Amino acid sequence: MRSGHPTEQAVGMEYYVSDADGIGGRLREDDADFRVRELERFDTEPVDAPTDAYPHLVFRATLRGWDTNDFASRLSDALGVSRERVNWAGTKDKYAVTTQLFSVYGADPADLPEINGVDIEVLGRAGRNLEFGDLAGNEFELVVTDPERPENAATITDELGEFGGLETNKNGGHTDSDGESDVSIGVPNFFGQQRFGSRRPVTHEVGLAIARDDWEGAVMAYLGNPTDAEPESTQEARTFVEETRDWQEALERVPNRLRYERSMIHALAEDDGEPSAAEFREALERVPSNLQRLFVHAAQSYAFNLMLSERLERGLPFDRPLAGDVVCFSDTDAPDGLELPDTDRLQRVDERRVDSVTRHCERGRAFVTAPLVGTETELADGEQGEIERAVLDDLGLEPADFDLPGEFHSSGTRRAMLLRTDLRLETEPLTLEFALPKGSYATVVLREYLKVDPIDLG
C-alpha cells in the first residue's frame, strides 16, 4: 500500500493498494482507445408488436464522438419529437466509443435517422421507457498509450488479485509468462475523481455545506474556489466573487459558459443588500435538480471514500467481514460474469455468522459495505462502526443532517467496499478489458495501474 496522488487524497482516496510503481502513460489518445459497452437487463418484444401496448422503440446505438445527452438532442430534433421522449439507462462520455440502449416513445424503425458517427441496431419494442435501473454494468476495453513501465502491469495485477481475495482465480491468480493475464482482481470501490469534478473537485464541499445548513457557504464553494486547471479569466472571475460579492459586477465578469454559476449570481443580484440564508438557498436551487442532488451525493461519496481509506490504513480486510460489519448479497439477476451487489439485501454480521458470511464473500455472493450516509442510515458495529462514526464526527455530520428540503434530501444507502472483476490484460498494445457494476468507476481500476495525475485518467 502506498500514498495516493495528492488530488485524489483531497477527495478521500488516500492510498493505492498496489505497491508497484505505476506503468504511466495516458488514456484516450484516440476515441477508439476507450470503448464502453453497457451490460443490459431490459426485455423487449418483437419490433412488430402492437404499438398501443408497446409504444417505446428500443435500439442499441454505438456512438463515436457523441456525448449521450448531445446524441439524444440530435435524435429528438431529427425525429421532430420532444427531447423527453428519448430515454437511456446510463450517460456516457463523448471521448470514447460507447454502445448503449435507447428508447424512443412513439417512433418506428423507419423514422430513425442516419447520423454521422452513430450505428443503430433496432432491438424491438417495450411497454415502458428505459430507466437507470435497467443498466446492470459496463464492459470496458481501454488502451494505454506510451506506458513508461509496461512490465509493471503484471506485478500490479498479481497484487490486486491478492487484494480481491476470491476463492478461485483463473490461471491460479497469476499472469502468464508472456505478460498476458485473465484473472480476478480487486480494488477499493472508491468514488472516482469524476464524482467530485476532475479539474475542479468542489461538489463535495458544496454538499458538506448544505448538510451543515450553511447555504451561504455552499454557494460560495461553488462560485469561488478557483483552480489552476481553469482558464485565467475564470480564475479571476471566481476570485472577484470571493473578494467582493458584488453580484451585479460579477455578471459582467463571469464567462457565459459558466451558466450554472451565472444562474446563482442572477438570483443573488435580484435584491439589494446582503442576501439572507434563504436567498442563498434559493440561488442554489436555480441549478438543475440533478445537480442539486449531485452536491449531496458528492458529500456522501467523500465520507465513503474516507471510510474506505481508514479501513485500509488499519489493515482491515475488504474481501471478508469482521464482527459488526454490514454486508449485502449479490443480485441473482446480474448478467453472467458480473458481480452486482444488491444493497437492498443487507445483513449485520455478528460473531456467530462471521465464518458463514466469509464463505459467501469468498464465492462472490456477499460484499462488505460502508454507508452513503442519509436519514435512514444505520451505522455498523465493531471496528467498522468506529471508523464510520469517527469520519462523520471529523466532518461534523450525522445522519439527521440529511433531512434536507427538496432535491437535497437523502435517506442514504450502503455500498460495497470491494470492487472485484475479471481482468484481461494484453501487452501489445497494453490493453485492459474488464466489466464493472453500475455506479462503479473504471478510473479506480486504472489509477492502480497508471498512478498518474487523475486528470490524465479522464
MOMOVEN-V500429 format. One record per run of one state. SS is the DSSP state (hx for helix, st for strand, lp for the rest). FROM is the first residue (numbers start at 0). LEN is the number of residues. Records with the same first field share a line. If there is no record, write none. Layout:
SS: FROM-LEN + FROM-LEN
//
This chain:
lp: 0-1 + 3-2 + 9-5 + 16-9 + 26-4 + 40-4 + 45-10 + 64-3 + 79-3 + 88-8 + 105-3 + 111-6 + 126-5 + 143-1 + 145-6 + 164-5 + 173-7 + 188-4 + 195-7 + 211-3 + 223-8 + 244-2 + 253-5 + 269-7 + 284-4 + 313-12 + 330-10 + 348-2 + 362-3 + 372-9 + 395-3 + 402-3 + 408-4 + 416-1 + 427-2 + 437-4 + 450-3 + 457-1
st: 1-2 + 14-2 + 25-1 + 33-7 + 44-1 + 55-9 + 85-3 + 96-9 + 117-9 + 134-9 + 144-1 + 180-8 + 325-5 + 340-8 + 365-7 + 412-4 + 417-10 + 429-8
hx: 5-4 + 30-3 + 67-12 + 82-3 + 108-3 + 131-3 + 151-13 + 169-4 + 192-3 + 202-9 + 214-9 + 231-13 + 246-7 + 258-11 + 276-8 + 288-25 + 350-12 + 381-14 + 398-4 + 405-3 + 441-9 + 453-4
//
